[in-house]
Amino acid sequence: IGNLSSFQKKIYSYVLKSHIAVATYKLKKSTLGKHIDKVARAPLSKIGFNYSHGTGHGVGYFLNVHEGPQGLSPFNNHKILPGMILSNEPGFYKENNFGVRIENLIYCEKINNNHSKFTNLTMVPIDKDCINKKLLNKKEINWINKYHQKIFCILKPFMNSIELKLLAKACSAIS
């Protein structure tokens, strides 16, 4: 695509912060979709931006991509429960200029009788060239590194030597 401006890297990094906020969210039995959506929007809101779509939607089967009742939006009053699959897709759009959306599918996994967590189903590396690392905290950098390590371990057996080199580079740790 070409070189990114510092503003584009800033926006990508803040969308990534939003994405990580959802990926690391610990749910209680009473957590509603709108609660998670609010947390997801906070990083972009800190720098004066928002996005006009929901942060995520339920994903069904038989290609019914948008399936409820689960969803992550300011208007979603449904509980997010173990076993549900959703998208995690915060974004930013500057009309007639550029847009960023980082999207994964996530699975709500039961931890115990009172808490759940999200597990990523999508195994695609985050584009590190788009990140301004100075804008990320240690927890966010650790999440990216663990996510990339998991991707590498899962995909490694399916790669030939050329693909494996590319995957290793894409999944290398950032500091």
C-alpha positions as CSV (number, residue, x, y, z in Angstrom):
1,I,0.0,0.0,0.0
2,G,2.9,2.3,0.7
3,N,4.3,4.1,3.7
4,L,1.9,5.1,6.4
5,S,1.8,8.6,7.8
6,S,2.4,9.1,11.6
7,F,-1.3,9.9,11.9
8,Q,-2.3,6.7,10.1
9,K,0.0,4.7,12.5
10,K,-1.5,6.5,15.4
11,I,-5.0,5.6,14.4
12,Y,-4.0,2.0,13.6
13,S,-2.4,1.7,17.1
14,Y,-5.5,3.1,18.8
15,V,-7.8,0.8,16.9
16,L,-5.5,-2.1,17.9
17,K,-5.8,-0.9,21.6
18,S,-9.6,-1.1,21.2
19,H,-9.3,-4.6,19.7
20,I,-7.1,-5.7,22.5
21,A,-9.5,-4.2,25.1
22,V,-12.2,-6.6,23.8
23,A,-9.9,-9.6,23.4
24,T,-8.7,-9.3,27.1
25,Y,-12.1,-8.4,28.6
26,K,-13.1,-10.6,31.5
27,L,-16.8,-11.2,31.6
28,K,-19.2,-11.7,34.5
29,K,-22.5,-13.5,34.2
30,S,-24.3,-10.1,33.9
31,T,-22.0,-8.6,31.2
32,L,-24.0,-7.0,28.4
33,G,-22.8,-6.4,24.9
34,K,-23.0,-2.6,25.4
35,H,-20.6,-2.9,28.4
36,I,-17.9,-4.4,26.2
37,D,-18.6,-1.9,23.4
38,K,-18.0,1.0,25.8
39,V,-14.7,-0.4,26.9
40,A,-13.7,-1.0,23.2
41,R,-14.5,2.6,22.2
42,A,-12.5,4.1,25.1
43,P,-9.0,4.2,23.5
44,L,-10.2,6.1,20.4
45,S,-12.5,8.3,22.5
46,K,-9.4,9.4,24.5
47,I,-8.0,11.0,21.3
48,G,-11.4,12.4,20.2
49,F,-12.6,9.7,17.7
50,N,-15.3,7.2,17.5
51,Y,-16.8,4.8,14.9
52,S,-20.3,4.6,13.6
53,H,-20.7,0.8,13.7
54,G,-21.0,-1.7,16.5
55,T,-17.8,-3.2,17.8
56,G,-19.0,-6.7,17.0
57,H,-21.9,-8.9,16.1
58,G,-22.9,-12.5,16.7
59,V,-21.7,-15.0,14.2
60,G,-24.0,-18.0,13.3
61,Y,-23.7,-21.1,11.2
62,F,-24.7,-21.9,7.6
63,L,-23.1,-18.6,6.6
64,N,-25.5,-16.5,8.7
65,V,-22.7,-14.1,9.5
66,H,-24.8,-11.5,11.5
67,E,-26.7,-13.5,14.1
68,G,-28.1,-12.4,17.4
69,P,-29.0,-11.8,20.0
70,Q,-25.4,-11.4,21.0
71,G,-23.5,-8.3,19.8
72,L,-21.2,-5.6,20.9
73,S,-22.8,-2.2,20.3
74,P,-24.1,0.7,22.4
75,F,-27.6,-0.6,22.0
76,N,-27.1,-4.3,22.8
77,N,-28.7,-5.2,26.1
78,H,-28.2,-8.9,25.8
79,K,-25.8,-10.9,28.0
80,I,-22.7,-12.3,26.4
81,L,-22.7,-16.0,27.5
82,P,-20.3,-18.9,27.2
83,G,-20.5,-20.6,23.8
84,M,-21.3,-17.5,21.9
85,I,-19.2,-16.5,18.9
86,L,-18.8,-12.8,18.0
87,S,-16.7,-10.6,15.9
88,N,-14.3,-8.1,17.5
89,E,-13.9,-5.3,14.9
90,P,-13.4,-1.8,16.1
91,G,-12.5,0.7,13.4
92,F,-11.8,4.2,12.3
93,Y,-12.8,5.9,9.0
94,K,-11.7,9.3,7.6
95,E,-14.0,10.0,4.7
96,N,-12.3,10.1,1.3
97,N,-8.9,9.4,3.0
98,F,-8.5,6.0,4.7
99,G,-10.0,3.5,7.1
100,V,-8.8,0.9,9.6
101,R,-10.6,-2.1,10.9
102,I,-8.9,-4.9,12.9
103,E,-11.3,-7.9,13.0
104,N,-11.1,-11.3,14.6
105,L,-13.7,-13.8,15.6
106,I,-13.9,-14.6,19.3
107,Y,-15.4,-17.3,21.3
108,C,-16.8,-16.7,24.8
109,E,-15.3,-19.4,27.0
110,K,-16.4,-20.2,30.5
111,I,-13.6,-19.8,33.2
112,N,-15.8,-20.7,36.2
113,N,-19.5,-20.4,37.2
114,N,-19.2,-16.6,37.4
115,H,-16.7,-15.6,34.8
116,S,-15.9,-16.0,31.1
117,K,-13.2,-14.8,28.8
118,F,-12.7,-14.4,25.0
119,T,-10.6,-16.8,23.0
120,N,-9.5,-15.7,19.5
121,L,-10.6,-18.0,16.7
122,T,-8.9,-16.0,13.9
123,M,-5.2,-16.9,13.4
124,V,-3.8,-14.0,11.4
125,P,-0.9,-11.9,12.5
126,I,-1.3,-8.2,13.4
127,D,0.6,-6.0,10.9
128,K,3.4,-4.7,13.0
129,D,4.6,-2.2,10.4
130,C,1.4,-0.2,11.0
131,I,2.0,0.1,14.8
132,N,3.4,3.0,16.7
133,K,4.8,1.0,19.6
134,K,5.3,4.1,21.7
135,L,1.5,4.3,22.0
136,L,1.1,0.8,23.4
137,N,1.5,-0.2,27.0
138,K,3.4,-3.3,28.3
139,K,0.2,-5.3,28.7
140,E,-0.8,-4.6,25.1
141,I,2.6,-5.5,23.7
142,N,2.6,-8.7,25.7
143,W,-0.9,-9.6,24.3
144,I,0.4,-9.1,20.8
145,N,3.5,-11.2,21.4
146,K,1.4,-14.0,23.0
147,Y,-1.1,-13.8,20.2
148,H,1.6,-14.1,17.6
149,Q,3.3,-16.9,19.4
150,K,0.0,-18.9,19.4
151,I,-0.5,-18.2,15.7
152,F,3.0,-19.4,14.9
153,C,2.6,-22.6,17.0
154,I,-0.8,-23.4,15.4
155,L,0.1,-22.7,11.8
156,K,3.7,-23.9,11.8
157,P,2.8,-27.6,10.9
158,F,0.9,-26.5,7.8
159,M,3.7,-24.3,6.3
160,N,6.4,-25.1,3.8
161,S,9.8,-23.6,4.4
162,I,9.2,-20.4,2.5
163,E,5.8,-19.8,4.2
164,L,7.4,-20.6,7.5
165,K,10.0,-17.9,7.1
166,L,7.3,-15.4,6.3
167,L,5.2,-16.5,9.2
168,A,8.2,-16.3,11.6
169,K,8.8,-12.8,10.5
170,A,5.2,-11.8,10.9
171,C,5.0,-13.4,14.3
172,S,8.3,-12.2,15.7
173,A,8.1,-10.5,19.0
174,I,7.9,-6.7,19.4
175,S,9.4,-4.9,22.4
